[in-house]
Amino acid sequence: MDRPVQSAATSFFHHASTTMKILMVLTSHDQLGNTGKKTGFWLEEFAAPYFTFLDAGVSITVSSPKGGQPPLDPKSDTPEGKTELTERFKNDPAAQKVLANTVKLSAVKADDYDAVFYPGGHGPMWDLAEDPLSIALLENFYNAGKPVALVCHAPGVLRHVKVNGEPLVKGKRVTGFTNSEEEAVQLTKVVPFLVEDELKRLGGLFEKVDDWQSFSIVDGRLVTGQNPASSTAGARDLLKVLDQLHAK
């Protein structure tokens, strides 16, 4: 079922004059507010895009604020959260090595990549959402005419990102982890803000589907996905946007 999309992407990227380069940015934050529990990035939201890009012939760099091994949300590494691609990651030493050796965010710049993808998990709401380096990086990508993609909680990382003095999301169709999904995991009182409310406050045209269903939105060069199940769709949409940009 997935093959036609991947074949098209693979065909495009293998015939491009240079290999496409995508930067993936993960959280370094591992504390779930003041609960004493651990958080971090969500495994499916890293594994699904990573292998979608890899299978399309893309060169991938993974970065995080602190560099090295980013914290994995333990709740994402359970039998319930298991997918074909999370299992592939667990059986892929090369991918595990990439993850264990993320490049410090301070060492990467938008000029070196064609696009950026932010996986979610609750961690990014604490560090990446407030990190001046992350904010500047996203602004630099967007101002350079390059696409940015964020999934689940990661669209909340756009809260301080501006273009021409206005919030990047203002007037754009966006999605992200919904209030009802946050209520379902009982963390509405723990997170620093609610992604849905924040994107609406910034003037984003927030759209959503039923909880836990795959949903990805493309508005120009901005790609957003609603939840973990939207990780593959968001990655594929980013490849399509890149395809269109480089076909011009």
ROSE-4610 file (N, C-alpha, C; in Angstrom, 1 decimal, always signed):
// ROSE-4610
residu = [M/M/M/D/D/D/R/R/R/P/P/P/V/V/V/Q/Q/Q/S/S/S/A/A/A/A/A/A/T/T/T/S/S/S/F/F/F/F/F/F/H/H/H/H/H/H/A/A/A/S/S/S/T/T/T/T/T/T/M/M/M/K/K/K/I/I/I/L/L/L/M/M/M/V/V/V/L/L/L/T/T/T/S/S/S/H/H/H/D/D/D/Q/Q/Q/L/L/L/G/G/G/N/N/N/T/T/T/G/G/G/K/K/K/K/K/K/T/T/T/G/G/G/F/F/F/W/W/W/L/L/L/E/E/E/E/E/E/F/F/F/A/A/A/A/A/A/P/P/P/Y/Y/Y/F/F/F/T/T/T/F/F/F/L/L/L/D/D/D/A/A/A/G/G/G/V/V/V/S/S/S/I/I/I/T/T/T/V/V/V/S/S/S/S/S/S/P/P/P/K/K/K/G/G/G/G/G/G/Q/Q/Q/P/P/P/P/P/P/L/L/L/D/D/D/P/P/P/K/K/K/S/S/S/D/D/D/T/T/T/P/P/P/E/E/E/G/G/G/K/K/K/T/T/T/E/E/E/L/L/L/T/T/T/E/E/E/R/R/R/F/F/F/K/K/K/N/N/N/D/D/D/P/P/P/A/A/A/A/A/A/Q/Q/Q/K/K/K/V/V/V/L/L/L/A/A/A/N/N/N/T/T/T/V/V/V/K/K/K/L/L/L/S/S/S/A/A/A/V/V/V/K/K/K/A/A/A/D/D/D/D/D/D/Y/Y/Y/D/D/D/A/A/A/V/V/V/F/F/F/Y/Y/Y/P/P/P/G/G/G/G/G/G/H/H/H/G/G/G/P/P/P/M/M/M/W/W/W/D/D/D/L/L/L/A/A/A/E/E/E/D/D/D/P/P/P/L/L/L/S/S/S/I/I/I/A/A/A/L/L/L/L/L/L/E/E/E/N/N/N/F/F/F/Y/Y/Y/N/N/N/A/A/A/G/G/G/K/K/K/P/P/P/V/V/V/A/A/A/L/L/L/V/V/V/C/C/C/H/H/H/A/A/A/P/P/P/G/G/G/V/V/V/L/L/L/R/R/R/H/H/H/V/V/V/K/K/K/V/V/V/N/N/N/G/G/G/E/E/E/P/P/P/L/L/L/V/V/V/K/K/K/G/G/G/K/K/K/R/R/R/V/V/V/T/T/T/G/G/G/F/F/F/T/T/T/N/N/N/S/S/S/E/E/E/E/E/E/E/E/E/A/A/A/V/V/V/Q/Q/Q/L/L/L/T/T/T/K/K/K/V/V/V/V/V/V/P/P/P/F/F/F/L/L/L/V/V/V/E/E/E/D/D/D/E/E/E/L/L/L/K/K/K/R/R/R/L/L/L/G/G/G/G/G/G/L/L/L/F/F/F/E/E/E/K/K/K/V/V/V/D/D/D/D/D/D/W/W/W/Q/Q/Q/S/S/S/F/F/F/S/S/S/I/I/I/V/V/V/D/D/D/G/G/G/R/R/R/L/L/L/V/V/V/T/T/T/G/G/G/Q/Q/Q/N/N/N/P/P/P/A/A/A/S/S/S/S/S/S/T/T/T/A/A/A/G/G/G/A/A/A/R/R/R/D/D/D/L/L/L/L/L/L/K/K/K/V/V/V/L/L/L/D/D/D/Q/Q/Q/L/L/L/H/H/H/A/A/A/K/K/K]
num = [1/1/1/2/2/2/3/3/3/4/4/4/5/5/5/6/6/6/7/7/7/8/8/8/9/9/9/10/10/10/11/11/11/12/12/12/13/13/13/14/14/14/15/15/15/16/16/16/17/17/17/18/18/18/19/19/19/20/20/20/21/21/21/22/22/22/23/23/23/24/24/24/25/25/25/26/26/26/27/27/27/28/28/28/29/29/29/30/30/30/31/31/31/32/32/32/33/33/33/34/34/34/35/35/35/36/36/36/37/37/37/38/38/38/39/39/39/40/40/40/41/41/41/42/42/42/43/43/43/44/44/44/45/45/45/46/46/46/47/47/47/48/48/48/49/49/49/50/50/50/51/51/51/52/52/52/53/53/53/54/54/54/55/55/55/56/56/56/57/57/57/58/58/58/59/59/59/60/60/60/61/61/61/62/62/62/63/63/63/64/64/64/65/65/65/66/66/66/67/67/67/68/68/68/69/69/69/70/70/70/71/71/71/72/72/72/73/73/73/74/74/74/75/75/75/76/76/76/77/77/77/78/78/78/79/79/79/80/80/80/81/81/81/82/82/82/83/83/83/84/84/84/85/85/85/86/86/86/87/87/87/88/88/88/89/89/89/90/90/90/91/91/91/92/92/92/93/93/93/94/94/94/95/95/95/96/96/96/97/97/97/98/98/98/99/99/99/100/100/100/101/101/101/102/102/102/103/103/103/104/104/104/105/105/105/106/106/106/107/107/107/108/108/108/109/109/109/110/110/110/111/111/111/112/112/112/113/113/113/114/114/114/115/115/115/116/116/116/117/117/117/118/118/118/119/119/119/120/120/120/121/121/121/122/122/122/123/123/123/124/124/124/125/125/125/126/126/126/127/127/127/128/128/128/129/129/129/130/130/130/131/131/131/132/132/132/133/133/133/134/134/134/135/135/135/136/136/136/137/137/137/138/138/138/139/139/139/140/140/140/141/141/141/142/142/142/143/143/143/144/144/144/145/145/145/146/146/146/147/147/147/148/148/148/149/149/149/150/150/150/151/151/151/152/152/152/153/153/153/154/154/154/155/155/155/156/156/156/157/157/157/158/158/158/159/159/159/160/160/160/161/161/161/162/162/162/163/163/163/164/164/164/165/165/165/166/166/166/167/167/167/168/168/168/169/169/169/170/170/170/171/171/171/172/172/172/173/173/173/174/174/174/175/175/175/176/176/176/177/177/177/178/178/178/179/179/179/180/180/180/181/181/181/182/182/182/183/183/183/184/184/184/185/185/185/186/186/186/187/187/187/188/188/188/189/189/189/190/190/190/191/191/191/192/192/192/193/193/193/194/194/194/195/195/195/196/196/196/197/197/197/198/198/198/199/199/199/200/200/200/201/201/201/202/202/202/203/203/203/204/204/204/205/205/205/206/206/206/207/207/207/208/208/208/209/209/209/210/210/210/211/211/211/212/212/212/213/213/213/214/214/214/215/215/215/216/216/216/217/217/217/218/218/218/219/219/219/220/220/220/221/221/221/222/222/222/223/223/223/224/224/224/225/225/225/226/226/226/227/227/227/228/228/228/229/229/229/230/230/230/231/231/231/232/232/232/233/233/233/234/234/234/235/235/235/236/236/236/237/237/237/238/238/238/239/239/239/240/240/240/241/241/241/242/242/242/243/243/243/244/244/244/245/245/245/246/246/246/247/247/247/248/248/248]
x = [+0.8/+0.0/+0.9/+2.0/+2.9/+3.8/+3.9/+5.0/+4.9/+3.8/+3.7/+4.3/+3.9/+4.4/+5.9/+6.4/+7.8/+8.6/+8.0/+8.7/+8.9/+7.8/+7.8/+8.9/+8.9/+9.9/+11.3/+11.5/+12.8/+13.3/+12.4/+12.7/+13.2/+12.4/+12.8/+14.1/+14.3/+15.5/+16.7/+16.6/+17.8/+18.2/+17.3/+17.6/+18.0/+17.8/+18.2/+19.7/+20.1/+21.6/+22.4/+21.8/+22.4/+21.5/+22.0/+21.2/+20.5/+19.2/+18.4/+18.9/+18.9/+19.4/+18.3/+17.9/+16.8/+17.4/+17.2/+17.6/+16.4/+16.6/+15.6/+16.0/+15.1/+15.5/+14.6/+15.4/+14.7/+14.9/+14.1/+14.2/+15.4/+15.9/+16.8/+16.2/+14.9/+14.2/+13.6/+13.9/+13.4/+12.5/+12.2/+11.3/+9.9/+8.9/+7.5/+7.0/+7.3/+6.8/+7.4/+6.5/+6.9/+6.3/+6.0/+5.4/+6.5/+7.7/+8.8/+8.9/+8.1/+8.1/+9.0/+9.3/+10.2/+9.4/+10.0/+9.4/+10.6/+10.3/+11.3/+10.7/+11.3/+10.7/+9.9/+8.9/+8.1/+8.7/+8.9/+9.7/+9.1/+7.8/+7.2/+7.4/+7.4/+7.5/+8.9/+9.9/+11.2/+11.4/+11.1/+11.3/+10.6/+9.3/+8.6/+9.1/+9.3/+9.9/+11.4/+12.1/+13.5/+13.6/+12.8/+12.9/+12.2/+11.2/+10.5/+11.5/+12.3/+13.4/+14.5/+14.9/+16.0/+15.7/+14.5/+14.0/+13.9/+13.7/+13.6/+15.0/+16.0/+17.4/+17.9/+17.2/+17.6/+18.7/+19.6/+20.6/+20.0/+20.2/+19.5/+20.6/+20.4/+21.2/+20.2/+20.5/+19.7/+20.4/+19.6/+20.2/+19.3/+19.9/+19.2/+19.9/+19.3/+19.9/+21.2/+21.2/+22.4/+23.3/+22.9/+23.7/+23.7/+24.3/+24.3/+23.0/+22.8/+21.6/+20.4/+19.4/+18.2/+17.3/+16.6/+15.8/+14.5/+14.3/+13.1/+12.0/+10.8/+9.7/+9.4/+9.5/+9.3/+7.9/+6.9/+5.6/+5.5/+6.4/+6.4/+7.0/+7.7/+8.4/+7.7/+6.5/+5.7/+5.0/+4.5/+3.8/+2.7/+2.0/+0.9/+1.3/+2.5/+3.1/+3.9/+3.9/+4.8/+4.2/+5.0/+4.6/+5.7/+5.5/+6.5/+7.8/+7.7/+8.9/+9.6/+8.9/+9.6/+10.3/+9.8/+10.5/+11.7/+11.5/+12.7/+13.8/+13.4/+14.5/+15.2/+14.5/+15.1/+16.0/+15.8/+16.7/+17.7/+17.9/+18.8/+19.9/+21.0/+22.1/+22.6/+22.6/+23.0/+22.1/+20.8/+19.9/+20.0/+20.3/+20.5/+21.7/+22.8/+24.0/+23.8/+23.0/+22.7/+22.0/+21.0/+20.3/+21.1/+22.1/+22.9/+24.0/+24.1/+25.1/+24.6/+23.5/+22.9/+23.8/+23.8/+24.6/+24.0/+24.8/+24.3/+23.6/+22.5/+21.7/+22.5/+23.5/+24.3/+25.2/+25.4/+26.4/+25.7/+24.4/+23.7/+23.1/+23.0/+22.4/+21.6/+20.6/+19.6/+20.2/+21.3/+22.0/+22.4/+22.7/+23.2/+22.2/+20.9/+19.8/+18.7/+17.9/+16.8/+15.5/+15.4/+14.2/+14.5/+13.5/+13.7/+12.4/+12.6/+11.4/+11.6/+10.6/+10.6/+9.6/+10.1/+9.2/+8.8/+7.7/+7.2/+7.5/+6.5/+6.7/+6.5/+6.3/+6.1/+7.3/+8.5/+9.7/+9.9/+9.6/+9.8/+9.1/+8.0/+7.2/+8.0/+8.9/+9.7/+11.0/+11.7/+13.0/+13.0/+12.6/+12.6/+11.7/+10.5/+9.6/+10.2/+11.1/+11.7/+13.1/+13.7/+15.1/+15.4/+16.1/+16.4/+17.1/+17.9/+18.6/+17.5/+16.6/+15.5/+14.6/+14.3/+13.4/+14.1/+15.4/+16.1/+16.3/+16.5/+16.7/+15.4/+14.3/+13.0/+12.8/+13.0/+12.9/+13.8/+15.0/+16.0/+15.6/+15.1/+14.6/+13.5/+12.5/+11.3/+11.6/+12.5/+12.8/+13.7/+14.3/+15.2/+14.3/+13.0/+12.2/+12.2/+12.6/+12.6/+11.5/+11.0/+9.9/+10.3/+9.3/+9.4/+8.3/+8.5/+7.5/+7.6/+6.5/+6.4/+5.2/+5.4/+4.3/+4.0/+2.7/+2.2/+2.3/+3.2/+3.4/+4.4/+5.2/+6.2/+5.6/+4.4/+3.9/+3.9/+3.8/+3.9/+5.2/+6.2/+7.5/+7.5/+6.5/+6.3/+5.8/+5.6/+4.9/+5.6/+6.9/+7.7/+8.3/+8.0/+8.6/+7.8/+8.5/+7.9/+8.4/+7.6/+8.0/+7.4/+8.3/+7.9/+7.2/+7.6/+7.1/+5.8/+5.3/+4.0/+4.3/+3.4/+3.6/+3.6/+4.5/+4.6/+3.2/+2.5/+1.3/+0.1/+0.2/-0.9/-1.5/-2.8/-3.5/-3.2/-2.5/-2.1/-2.9/-3.3/-3.9/-2.9/-3.2/-2.3/-3.0/-2.3/-2.8/-1.7/-2.1/-1.1/-1.9/-1.2/-1.8/-3.0/-4.2/-5.4/-5.7/-6.5/-6.9/-7.5/-8.3/-9.0/-7.9/-6.9/-5.9/-5.0/-4.8/-4.0/-4.9/-6.2/-7.1/-7.1/-7.0/-7.0/-5.8/-4.6/-3.4/-3.3/-4.3/-4.4/-3.2/-2.8/-1.6/-1.9/-3.2/-3.6/-3.1/-3.0/-2.5/-1.0/-0.3/+1.1/+1.9/+1.4/+2.2/+2.1/+3.2/+3.3/+2.2/+1.7/+0.6/+0.0/-1.2/-1.9/-1.7/-1.2/-0.8/-2.0/-3.1/-4.3/-4.6/-4.7/-5.0/-4.0/-2.7/-1.6/-1.6/-1.8/-1.8/-3.0/-4.1/-5.3/-5.0/-4.4/-4.1/-3.2/-2.3/-1.4/-2.0/-3.2/-3.9/-3.9/-3.4/-3.4/-4.8/-5.1/-6.4/-6.4/-6.7/-6.5/-7.5/-7.1/-7.9/-7.6/-8.5/-8.2/-9.2/-8.9/-9.8/-10.0/-10.6/-10.8/-9.5/-9.5/-8.3/-7.6/-6.3/-5.3/-5.4/-6.2/-6.2/-5.1/-4.6/-3.6/-4.2/-3.5/-3.9/-2.7/-2.5/-1.3/-1.9/-1.4/-1.8/-0.6/-0.8/+0.3/-0.3/+0.3/+0.0/+1.2/+1.4/+2.6/+3.8/+4.8/+6.0/+5.9/+4.7/+4.5/+3.7/+4.3/+3.7/+3.5/+2.2/+2.0/+1.2/+1.5/+0.8/+0.2/-1.0/-1.8/-1.2/-0.7/-0.4/+0.6/+1.0/+2.0/+1.6/+0.3/-0.2/+0.0/+0.3/+0.4/+1.9/+2.8/+4.2/+4.6/+4.2/+4.5/+3.9/+2.6/+1.9/+2.7/+3.1/+3.8/+5.1/+5.8/+7.1/+6.9/+5.9/+5.6/+5.2/+4.4/+4.0/+5.2/+6.2/+7.4/+8.1/+8.2/+8.9/+8.2/+6.9/+6.1/+6.3/+6.4/+6.7/+8.0/+9.0/+10.4/+10.4/+9.7/+9.6/+9.0/+8.0/+7.4/+8.3/+9.0/+9.9/+11.0/+11.5/+12.7/+12.4/+11.1/+10.6/+10.4/+10.4/+10.2/+11.4]
y = [-1.2/+0.0/+1.3/+1.2/+2.4/+2.6/+1.5/+1.5/+2.6/+2.9/+3.9/+5.3/+5.7/+7.0/+7.0/+5.9/+5.8/+5.7/+5.0/+4.8/+6.2/+6.9/+8.3/+9.1/+9.1/+9.9/+9.5/+8.1/+7.6/+7.9/+7.9/+8.2/+9.6/+10.5/+11.9/+12.2/+11.7/+12.1/+11.4/+10.3/+9.6/+10.2/+10.9/+11.5/+13.0/+13.5/+14.9/+15.0/+16.2/+16.4/+16.3/+16.7/+16.5/+15.8/+15.1/+14.4/+15.5/+15.3/+16.1/+15.9/+17.0/+16.9/+17.5/+16.6/+17.0/+17.0/+18.0/+18.1/+17.7/+16.8/+16.4/+17.0/+17.6/+18.2/+17.6/+17.0/+16.3/+17.1/+16.9/+17.5/+16.9/+17.7/+17.2/+17.2/+17.5/+17.7/+16.4/+15.9/+14.6/+14.6/+15.8/+15.9/+16.3/+15.5/+15.8/+16.8/+18.1/+19.1/+18.8/+18.9/+18.6/+17.3/+16.4/+15.1/+14.1/+14.3/+13.4/+12.3/+12.3/+11.3/+11.8/+10.8/+11.1/+11.4/+12.2/+12.5/+12.6/+13.1/+13.2/+13.2/+12.6/+12.5/+11.2/+11.2/+10.0/+9.2/+7.9/+7.0/+6.9/+6.7/+6.6/+7.9/+9.1/+10.3/+10.6/+9.8/+9.9/+8.8/+7.5/+6.4/+6.5/+6.8/+6.9/+7.9/+9.1/+10.0/+9.7/+9.2/+8.8/+7.8/+6.8/+5.7/+6.1/+7.0/+7.5/+8.3/+9.1/+9.9/+9.0/+8.1/+7.2/+6.4/+5.9/+5.1/+5.9/+7.2/+8.1/+8.6/+8.1/+8.5/+9.8/+10.3/+11.6/+11.4/+12.4/+12.5/+13.1/+12.4/+12.9/+13.3/+14.4/+14.8/+15.0/+14.4/+14.5/+15.4/+16.4/+17.4/+17.5/+18.0/+18.3/+19.4/+20.1/+21.2/+20.8/+19.6/+19.2/+18.3/+17.8/+16.8/+15.5/+14.5/+13.1/+12.4/+11.5/+10.7/+11.5/+11.8/+12.5/+11.6/+12.1/+11.3/+10.8/+9.5/+8.8/+8.8/+9.2/+9.1/+7.6/+7.1/+5.7/+5.2/+6.1/+5.7/+5.4/+5.8/+5.6/+4.3/+3.7/+2.4/+1.3/+1.1/+0.0/-0.8/-2.0/-2.8/-2.1/-1.2/-0.5/+0.5/+1.1/+2.1/+1.5/+0.2/-0.5/-0.4/-0.1/-0.1/-0.8/-1.0/-1.6/-0.9/+0.5/+1.3/+1.5/+1.4/+1.4/+0.1/-1.0/-2.3/-2.3/-1.7/-1.6/-0.8/+0.3/+1.1/+0.2/-0.5/-1.4/-2.4/-2.7/-3.8/-3.2/-1.9/-1.2/-0.5/-1.1/-0.5/+0.8/+1.0/+2.2/+3.4/+3.1/+4.2/+4.5/+3.5/+3.7/+4.6/+4.3/+5.1/+6.6/+6.8/+8.2/+8.9/+8.2/+8.8/+9.0/+8.2/+8.3/+9.4/+9.9/+10.9/+12.1/+12.6/+13.8/+15.0/+15.8/+17.0/+18.1/+18.9/+20.0/+21.0/+21.5/+22.5/+23.7/+24.1/+25.3/+25.1/+23.8/+23.5/+23.4/+23.5/+23.3/+24.7/+24.8/+26.0/+25.7/+26.5/+26.2/+26.1/+26.9/+26.9/+25.6/+24.7/+23.4/+22.3/+22.7/+21.7/+22.2/+21.2/+21.6/+21.7/+21.1/+21.2/+20.7/+21.0/+20.6/+19.9/+18.9/+18.1/+18.0/+18.4/+18.3/+17.2/+16.1/+15.1/+15.7/+15.1/+15.6/+14.7/+14.5/+14.0/+15.3/+15.1/+16.3/+17.2/+16.6/+17.3/+18.6/+18.7/+20.0/+21.2/+20.9/+22.0/+22.8/+22.1/+22.8/+23.4/+22.7/+23.2/+23.9/+23.1/+23.7/+24.9/+24.9/+26.0/+27.3/+27.2/+28.5/+28.7/+27.8/+27.8/+28.9/+29.9/+30.9/+30.3/+29.3/+28.7/+28.0/+27.3/+26.6/+27.6/+28.7/+29.7/+30.3/+30.7/+31.3/+30.3/+29.1/+28.1/+27.9/+27.8/+27.7/+29.0/+30.1/+31.4/+31.4/+30.9/+30.9/+30.0/+28.8/+27.9/+28.5/+29.0/+29.6/+30.8/+31.7/+32.9/+32.6/+31.4/+31.0/+30.3/+30.2/+29.5/+28.0/+27.5/+26.1/+25.6/+24.4/+23.9/+23.5/+23.6/+23.2/+22.2/+21.2/+20.2/+19.9/+19.8/+19.5/+18.6/+17.6/+16.7/+16.6/+16.4/+16.2/+17.4/+17.3/+18.5/+19.5/+19.0/+19.9/+21.2/+21.2/+22.4/+23.5/+23.1/+24.1/+24.8/+24.3/+24.9/+26.1/+26.3/+27.5/+28.7/+28.6/+29.7/+31.0/+31.0/+32.3/+32.5/+31.7/+31.8/+32.9/+33.8/+34.9/+35.1/+35.6/+35.9/+37.3/+38.2/+39.6/+40.2/+39.8/+40.4/+39.8/+38.8/+38.2/+36.7/+36.0/+34.6/+33.8/+32.9/+32.1/+31.5/+31.0/+30.2/+31.1/+32.4/+33.3/+33.2/+32.9/+32.8/+31.5/+30.6/+29.4/+28.2/+27.2/+26.0/+25.2/+24.8/+24.0/+23.0/+22.0/+21.0/+20.7/+19.9/+19.5/+18.7/+18.3/+17.5/+18.3/+17.7/+18.4/+18.5/+19.4/+19.4/+18.1/+17.5/+16.3/+15.1/+15.1/+14.1/+14.3/+15.6/+15.9/+15.5/+15.7/+15.3/+13.8/+13.1/+11.6/+11.1/+11.8/+11.3/+12.0/+12.8/+13.4/+14.3/+15.1/+16.0/+17.5/+17.8/+19.2/+20.2/+19.7/+20.5/+20.4/+19.6/+19.4/+20.2/+20.2/+20.8/+22.3/+23.0/+24.5/+25.2/+24.6/+25.2/+24.1/+24.3/+23.4/+23.7/+22.8/+23.0/+23.6/+23.0/+23.5/+25.0/+25.2/+26.6/+27.6/+27.2/+28.1/+28.5/+27.5/+27.7/+28.6/+28.4/+29.3/+30.7/+30.8/+32.2/+33.0/+32.2/+32.9/+33.2/+32.9/+33.2/+32.0/+30.9/+29.7/+29.2/+28.7/+28.2/+26.7/+26.4/+25.0/+24.0/+22.9/+21.8/+20.5/+19.6/+18.4/+17.3/+16.1/+14.9/+14.2/+13.1/+12.3/+12.0/+11.9/+11.6/+10.4/+10.5/+9.4/+8.9/+9.7/+9.3/+10.1/+9.6/+10.2/+11.5/+12.6/+13.9/+14.8/+15.1/+16.1/+17.2/+18.4/+19.5/+20.2/+20.6/+21.3/+22.7/+23.8/+25.1/+25.8/+25.8/+26.3/+25.5/+26.1/+25.4/+24.9/+25.0/+24.6/+23.3/+22.3/+21.0/+20.7/+20.3/+20.0/+18.7/+17.8/+16.6/+16.6/+15.9/+16.0/+15.2/+14.1/+13.1/+12.1/+11.1/+10.1/+9.4/+9.1/+8.4/+9.2/+10.5/+11.3/+11.5/+10.8/+10.9/+10.6/+9.5/+9.1/+10.0/+10.4/+11.3/+12.6/+13.1/+14.4/+14.3/+13.2/+13.0/+13.0/+12.2/+12.1/+13.4/+14.2/+15.5/+16.4/+16.3/+17.2/+16.8/+15.5/+15.1/+15.6/+15.6/+16.1/+17.6/+18.4/+19.8/+20.1/+19.3/+19.4/+19.1/+18.1/+17.7/+18.8/+19.4/+20.5/+21.7/+22.1/+23.2/+23.0/+21.8/+21.6/+21.2/+21.1/+20.8/+22.2/+23.3/+24.6/+25.1]
z = [+0.0/+0.0/+0.0/+0.7/+0.8/-0.4/-1.1/-2.1/-3.2/-3.8/-4.8/-4.4/-3.2/-2.7/-2.5/-1.9/-1.6/-3.0/-3.9/-5.2/-5.9/-5.8/-6.5/-5.8/-4.5/-3.8/-4.1/-4.0/-4.3/-5.7/-6.6/-8.0/-8.1/-7.5/-7.6/-6.9/-5.7/-5.0/-5.5/-6.1/-6.7/-8.0/-8.7/-9.9/-9.8/-8.5/-8.3/-8.5/-8.8/-9.1/-7.8/-6.7/-5.4/-4.4/-3.5/-2.5/-1.6/-1.4/-0.5/+0.9/+1.7/+3.1/+4.0/+4.9/+5.9/+7.3/+8.0/+9.4/+10.3/+11.3/+12.2/+13.6/+14.3/+15.6/+16.7/+17.7/+18.8/+20.1/+21.1/+22.4/+23.2/+24.2/+25.1/+26.5/+26.6/+27.9/+28.4/+29.6/+30.0/+31.3/+31.8/+33.0/+32.6/+33.1/+32.7/+33.8/+33.6/+34.5/+35.9/+36.9/+38.3/+38.8/+37.9/+38.3/+38.8/+38.5/+38.8/+37.8/+36.8/+35.7/+34.5/+33.7/+32.6/+31.3/+30.5/+29.1/+28.2/+27.0/+25.9/+24.6/+23.6/+22.3/+22.2/+21.2/+21.0/+19.9/+20.3/+19.4/+18.0/+17.8/+16.5/+15.7/+16.4/+15.7/+15.2/+15.7/+15.1/+14.1/+14.5/+13.6/+12.3/+12.3/+11.0/+10.0/+10.4/+9.4/+9.1/+10.0/+9.7/+8.6/+8.7/+7.7/+6.4/+6.5/+5.3/+4.5/+5.2/+4.5/+4.0/+4.8/+4.4/+3.2/+3.2/+2.0/+0.8/+0.9/-0.2/-0.7/-0.1/-0.6/+0.0/+1.1/+1.7/+2.7/+2.7/+3.8/+5.0/+6.1/+7.4/+8.4/+9.0/+10.2/+11.4/+12.5/+13.7/+14.7/+15.2/+16.2/+17.4/+18.5/+19.7/+20.5/+21.4/+22.1/+22.8/+23.4/+24.2/+23.4/+22.3/+21.5/+22.2/+21.5/+22.1/+22.1/+23.0/+23.1/+23.7/+22.9/+23.4/+24.3/+25.2/+26.0/+25.3/+25.5/+24.9/+25.9/+25.5/+26.4/+26.6/+27.9/+28.1/+27.7/+27.7/+27.4/+25.9/+25.1/+23.6/+23.3/+24.2/+24.0/+24.7/+24.3/+25.0/+23.9/+24.3/+23.3/+22.6/+23.3/+22.7/+21.7/+21.8/+20.9/+19.8/+19.7/+18.7/+17.3/+16.4/+15.0/+14.2/+12.9/+12.0/+12.0/+12.0/+11.9/+13.3/+14.4/+15.7/+15.9/+15.4/+15.5/+14.5/+13.4/+12.5/+13.1/+13.8/+14.5/+15.5/+16.3/+17.4/+16.8/+15.5/+14.9/+13.9/+14.0/+13.1/+13.9/+14.1/+14.8/+14.2/+12.9/+12.3/+12.7/+12.7/+13.1/+14.6/+15.4/+16.8/+17.1/+16.3/+16.4/+16.0/+15.0/+14.6/+15.8/+16.4/+17.5/+18.7/+19.0/+20.1/+20.0/+18.7/+18.5/+17.8/+18.3/+17.7/+17.8/+16.8/+16.7/+17.5/+18.2/+19.0/+18.1/+18.6/+17.9/+17.5/+18.4/+18.1/+17.0/+16.5/+15.4/+14.1/+14.0/+12.7/+12.2/+10.9/+10.3/+9.1/+8.9/+7.9/+6.5/+6.3/+5.0/+4.5/+5.4/+5.0/+4.7/+4.8/+4.6/+3.7/+3.2/+2.3/+3.0/+4.2/+5.0/+6.4/+7.3/+8.7/+9.2/+10.0/+10.6/+12.1/+12.8/+14.3/+14.8/+15.3/+15.9/+17.3/+17.8/+19.0/+20.2/+21.1/+22.4/+23.3/+24.6/+25.4/+25.6/+25.5/+25.8/+25.1/+23.8/+23.0/+23.6/+24.3/+24.9/+25.9/+26.6/+27.6/+27.0/+26.2/+25.7/+24.4/+23.3/+22.0/+21.8/+22.5/+22.3/+22.8/+23.7/+24.3/+23.9/+23.1/+22.8/+21.7/+22.0/+21.0/+19.7/+19.9/+18.7/+17.8/+18.4/+17.7/+17.0/+17.7/+17.1/+15.9/+16.1/+15.0/+13.8/+14.1/+13.1/+12.2/+12.9/+12.1/+11.3/+11.8/+11.1/+9.9/+10.1/+9.0/+7.9/+8.2/+7.2/+6.4/+7.1/+6.5/+5.6/+6.1/+5.4/+4.2/+4.2/+3.0/+2.0/+2.2/+1.2/+1.3/+2.5/+2.7/+3.6/+3.4/+4.1/+5.6/+6.5/+7.8/+8.2/+8.9/+9.2/+10.7/+11.4/+12.8/+13.1/+14.0/+14.2/+15.7/+16.0/+17.4/+18.3/+19.3/+20.2/+19.6/+18.6/+18.0/+17.3/+16.8/+16.3/+17.3/+18.6/+19.7/+19.7/+19.1/+19.1/+18.3/+17.5/+16.6/+17.4/+18.7/+19.5/+19.4/+19.3/+19.3/+17.9/+17.0/+15.6/+14.8/+14.3/+13.5/+12.1/+11.3/+9.9/+9.6/+9.3/+9.1/+10.3/+11.4/+12.7/+13.2/+12.4/+12.8/+13.1/+13.9/+14.1/+12.8/+12.6/+11.4/+11.1/+12.1/+11.9/+11.6/+11.8/+11.6/+10.2/+10.2/+8.9/+8.1/+8.7/+8.0/+8.6/+7.8/+8.2/+8.9/+10.2/+11.0/+11.8/+12.3/+13.2/+14.2/+15.2/+16.2/+17.3/+18.3/+19.4/+19.9/+19.9/+20.3/+21.8/+22.2/+23.6/+24.1/+23.3/+23.7/+23.8/+22.9/+23.1/+24.3/+24.7/+25.9/+27.1/+27.0/+28.1/+28.3/+27.1/+27.2/+27.9/+27.8/+28.5/+29.8/+30.2/+31.5/+31.9/+30.9/+31.1/+30.9/+30.8/+30.5/+31.6/+32.9/+34.0/+34.2/+33.4/+33.6/+32.5/+31.3/+30.2/+30.3/+29.8/+30.0/+29.2/+28.1/+27.3/+26.5/+26.0/+25.2/+23.7/+22.9/+21.6/+20.8/+20.8/+20.1/+20.5/+21.8/+22.2/+21.8/+21.9/+21.5/+20.0/+19.2/+17.8/+17.4/+18.0/+17.8/+18.3/+19.4/+20.0/+19.1/+18.4/+17.5/+16.1/+15.9/+14.7/+13.7/+14.1/+13.2/+12.9/+11.8/+11.4/+11.7/+13.0/+13.5/+13.0/+12.5/+12.0/+12.7/+12.8/+13.5/+13.0/+13.3/+13.0/+14.4/+14.4/+15.6/+16.3/+17.6/+18.4/+17.8/+17.7/+17.4/+15.9/+15.1/+13.7/+12.9/+11.8/+11.0/+10.3/+10.5/+9.9/+9.7/+8.5/+8.1/+7.2/+7.5/+6.7/+6.1/+4.8/+4.1/+3.8/+4.2/+3.9/+3.4/+2.0/+1.5/+1.9/+2.6/+3.0/+4.5/+5.1/+6.5/+6.5/+7.1/+7.2/+8.7/+9.1/+10.5/+10.6/+11.6/+11.8/+13.2/+13.3/+14.6/+15.7/+15.5/+16.6/+16.1/+17.0/+16.5/+15.3/+15.1/+13.9/+12.7/+12.8/+11.6/+11.2/+11.9/+11.6/+10.2/+9.7/+8.3/+7.3/+7.5/+6.6/+6.5/+7.7/+7.7/+7.0/+7.2/+6.5/+5.0/+4.5/+3.1/+2.5/+3.3/+2.8/+2.7/+3.6/+3.5/+2.2/+1.9/+0.7/-0.6/-0.5/-1.7/-1.9/-0.8/-0.8/-1.4/-1.0/-1.5/-3.0/-3.4/-4.8/-5.6/-5.1/-5.9/-6.0/-4.9/-4.8/-5.8/-5.9/-6.7/-8.1/-8.4/-9.8/-10.5/-9.8/-10.4/-11.1]
